[in-house]
Amino acid sequence: MKNFSRIVESVQNLTVLGNGALIVDDLLIALDFAPRLFCADGGGNRALALGLTPEKVIGDLDSVDRGALAAAGVETHFVDDQDTTDFEKCIALLQAPVILAVGFMGQRLDHQLAALNALAKFPQQPVVLIDAEDICFLCPPELQLKLPLGTRFSLFPLQQGQCNSSGLAWPLNGLDLSPTGRIATSNTTSKDTLYIEVLSGLHICILPKQHLAAVLAGLIIID
């Protein structure tokens, strides 16, 4: 992967819109938490169709109507790199406390897997993917969330590794997790505070999207 230079360093959360399946209300919720809007290539068409004006459209720009963007005064940032997806280009070029990504899940399974792969490639940048039912993100080295008792919580290992946990009905301590072996999906919270410590490996957290605010509070660490 090329060594991209950041084009935006924001102290605010950012929303990135793609061209996959979209529930408009999810985009509006994301914009409530992260009002600065950026688009990955064809997501720019969708933003304009919804009456939204993104700050920039990023990608190889093979799917977006450049004329419509120019007419709306939207800047584009062309990245000539066929080894990365447009979503990866966005994560590589944007820096924020958290990036909320809408329109990258659903419809095509290969696109969903590519989005999860992108999270693994940029572990230093917190990104939360929002889909029709759930939100998912790469688990940081330590995660503490305030959640209602009985909240569904899944941890899916992208690599072999281990985690410690507190507040789960089925603790993770001492378990060897692997994408080809034991996984930790369909767990539930047993306390109002969930704590995960990643000892090794990369792991995706998955939980219902109504807990987005709690996730953002857990991912944003104030020194």
Secondary structure as UniProt FT lines:
FT   STRAND          8..9
FT   STRAND          14..17
FT   HELIX           24..33
FT   STRAND          36..40
FT   TURN            41..42
FT   HELIX           43..49
FT   TURN            50..51
FT   STRAND          56..59
FT   HELIX           66..71
FT   TURN            72..73
FT   STRAND          75..78
FT   TURN            82..83
FT   HELIX           86..93
FT   STRAND          94..95
FT   STRAND          99..102
FT   HELIX           109..121
FT   TURN            123..124
FT   STRAND          127..130
FT   STRAND          134..138
FT   STRAND          142..146
FT   TURN            149..150
FT   STRAND          152..157
FT   STRAND          161..166
FT   TURN            173..174
FT   TURN            179..180
FT   STRAND          184..189
FT   STRAND          193..200
FT   STRAND          203..208
FT   HELIX           209..211
FT   HELIX           212..219
//
